[in-house]
Amino acid sequence: MVLERIAKYIAENYDKDEEDITVETTFESLRMESEDVTDMYFQMSCEFDFIPDEDDLEGIEDVGQLAELIERLKD
């Protein structure tokens, strides 16, 4: 569910095809800056009801890593 929501968010906000976004898709390949990823992360925190910490994003380079982080935090 988290992965699908991230893919949908990227598709809607960055003019990408949702079907092309996988766990291995890097934010660099999507031409997303770190600020873009941070904004998305904070948006997801509202949707999945967790307390975001910008430090959690250190080392997050692809969609799969972000999805795993959010899955861990939302439980």
C-alpha positions in Angstrom: 0.0 0.0 0.0 2.8 2.5 0.9 4.7 1.7 -2.3 1.6 2.3 -4.4 0.9 5.5 -2.7 4.4 6.8 -3.2 4.3 5.9 -6.9 0.9 7.7 -7.2 2.3 10.8 -5.5 5.3 10.9 -7.7 3.2 10.3 -10.9 0.8 13.1 -9.9 3.4 15.7 -8.8 6.3 15.0 -11.1 4.7 14.0 -14.4 5.9 10.4 -14.3 4.2 7.2 -15.3 3.0 5.4 -12.1 3.6 2.0 -13.7 7.3 2.8 -14.3 8.0 3.5 -10.6 9.3 0.4 -8.8 11.2 -0.3 -5.5 14.4 0.1 -7.4 13.6 3.5 -8.9 16.0 6.0 -7.6 15.1 9.6 -6.8 18.0 10.7 -8.9 16.6 8.9 -11.9 13.3 10.7 -11.3 15.2 14.0 -11.1 13.9 14.6 -7.6 16.0 16.8 -5.3 16.4 16.0 -1.6 13.9 18.8 -0.9 11.4 17.0 -3.1 11.9 13.7 -1.2 11.6 15.5 2.1 8.4 17.2 1.1 6.9 13.9 -0.1 8.0 12.2 3.2 6.3 14.9 5.3 3.2 14.6 3.1 3.1 10.8 3.6 3.4 11.3 7.4 0.0 13.0 7.4 -1.5 10.3 5.3 0.0 7.3 7.2 -0.1 9.0 10.7 3.5 8.9 11.9 5.9 11.6 13.2 8.4 12.5 10.6 12.1 13.1 11.4 14.1 14.5 8.5 17.2 12.6 9.8 15.4 9.4 9.0 15.9 10.2 5.3 19.7 10.0 5.5 20.8 7.3 3.1 17.4 6.9 1.4 18.1 6.8 -2.3 15.2 4.9 -3.9 11.5 4.4 -3.7 11.8 1.0 -2.0 13.9 2.3 0.8 11.4 5.1 1.5 8.5 2.7 1.4 10.3 0.4 4.0 11.0 3.4 6.2 7.3 4.5 6.1 6.1 1.0 6.7 8.3 0.8 9.8 7.2 4.2 11.2 3.5 3.8 10.6 3.1 0.7 12.7 
